[in-house]
Each structure stands twice: as structure tokens, then as C-alpha cells.
Amino acid sequence: MSDDELTLYPWRKKVKTLPESFKDPIENIIRVGHVPKLVVTREKVRETLGINRKPPTAYKHEDAREELEKLVKDTDLYDKATWSDRDDKTEDEG
């Protein structure tokens, strides 16, 4: 894209990396299927309310989440979109 075109269409500028603020939500979508993680405390509250500990979404359907993670890891998206060096994050964060 020429400089003139970039001036006319600034949103078409190629992005080399994601903004840092995008990485945690995207990593959560890849790893757990949702932006917010379902921590044990929330599971207990759901149980107290008389509903399933895990909602009928990617939290409950682990196979779908694993398939998404595999697809992302098989491409170069995983390293571009996540904190791939932060594998030490615990599941109870959030």
C-alpha cells in the first residue's frame, strides 16, 4: 500500500503484533473458550444457586475447546496472539 493510500485508508495499515491489552482475552478464548475464566469460586456460587457448576458452553464441552486450541496452535496465530511464554498461569486466576 502506498503512502497516499495509507493516508486515505489508515485502518488498512498492516498490524505486526496485537496490542498487549488484547492478549489476555484472546489467550483465554483459546485456552478456556471464554474471556473470563470460570474459577472454583464461581462454580460454587452456581451450585449454590441450583444450577450446573459449569454452564453449557465451552466450559462444559471440553472437546470443542480443545479443537479450537489445536487449530490455533497448528497455525502461527498462537504465538502472535498469546503470551506463549506464560504457561505457568494457574487455572484459578481471575
FENQUIJO-V311387 format. One record per residue. N is the residue number from 0. RES is the residue in three letters. PHI is phi as a letter, one per 40 degrees, with the letter a starting at -180 (999 if undefined). NEAR is the number of other C-alpha atoms within 10 Angstrom. D_FIRST is the distance of its C-alpha to the first C-alpha in Angstrom with 2 decimals. Layout:
BEGIN
N/RES/PHI/NEAR/D_FIRST
N/RES/PHI/NEAR/D_FIRST
END
This chain:
BEGIN
0/MET/999/9/0.00
1/SER/c/7/3.76
2/ASP/c/9/6.68
3/ASP/c/9/8.17
4/GLU/c/11/6.14
5/LEU/c/13/6.52
6/THR/c/11/10.02
7/LEU/c/10/10.66
8/TYR/b/11/9.62
9/PRO/c/11/10.45
10/TRP/c/9/11.76
11/ARG/c/11/8.62
12/LYS/c/11/8.23
13/LYS/c/9/9.35
14/VAL/b/8/13.07
15/LYS/c/7/14.93
16/THR/a/9/18.34
17/LEU/c/12/20.16
18/PRO/c/9/21.93
19/GLU/d/10/25.46
20/SER/c/8/27.04
21/PHE/c/11/25.57
22/LYS/c/17/27.04
23/ASP/c/15/30.71
24/PRO/c/16/30.35
25/ILE/c/19/28.13
26/GLU/c/19/30.57
27/ASN/c/15/33.46
28/ILE/c/18/32.03
29/ILE/c/23/31.70
30/ARG/c/19/35.08
31/VAL/b/20/37.29
32/GLY/g/22/35.56
33/HIS/a/17/35.40
34/VAL/c/14/33.98
35/PRO/c/13/37.51
36/LYS/c/18/39.73
37/LEU/c/18/43.15
38/VAL/c/13/45.53
39/VAL/d/14/49.25
40/THR/d/12/50.21
41/ARG/c/13/48.30
42/GLU/c/16/49.82
43/LYS/c/15/53.27
44/VAL/c/13/52.66
45/ARG/d/15/51.60
46/GLU/c/13/54.78
47/THR/c/11/56.89
48/LEU/c/10/55.53
49/GLY/g/9/56.71
50/ILE/b/12/53.38
51/ASN/d/14/51.94
52/ARG/d/19/50.82
53/LYS/b/18/47.42
54/PRO/c/13/45.68
55/PRO/c/9/45.00
56/THR/b/12/41.34
57/ALA/c/17/39.55
58/TYR/c/17/42.22
59/LYS/c/14/44.84
60/HIS/b/13/42.95
61/GLU/d/13/42.16
62/ASP/c/11/41.32
63/ALA/c/14/38.31
64/ARG/c/20/37.02
65/GLU/c/16/37.63
66/GLU/c/12/35.73
67/LEU/c/17/32.65
68/GLU/c/18/32.92
69/LYS/c/14/33.32
70/LEU/c/14/30.23
71/VAL/c/15/28.11
72/LYS/c/13/29.78
73/ASP/c/10/29.31
74/THR/b/10/25.53
75/ASP/c/10/23.63
76/LEU/c/11/23.35
77/TYR/d/18/26.69
78/ASP/c/12/25.86
79/LYS/c/13/22.56
80/ALA/b/20/24.16
81/THR/b/20/27.66
82/TRP/c/14/29.92
83/SER/d/12/30.95
84/ASP/c/8/33.17
85/ARG/b/8/35.20
86/ASP/c/7/37.31
87/ASP/c/7/40.35
88/LYS/c/8/39.70
89/THR/c/8/42.74
90/GLU/c/12/42.93
91/ASP/c/10/45.03
92/GLU/c/10/42.42
93/GLY/h/9/41.39
END
